[in-house]
């Protein structure tokens, strides 16, 4: 049965593998940009608190 399922499984072509890799990199880049934006937002919030204490 296992061998039969392997035979029925679609074979990934080089093009589909590249497209999948590109999609993963795109999603990783999007996640990285979102994390950087969040970190910058947190740093700005911390700086605002520090400045408000000085005033």
Secondary structure, 3 states (H helix, E strand, C coil): CHHHHHHHCCCCCHHHHHHHHHHHHHHHHHHHHHHHHHHHHHHHHHHHHHHHHHC
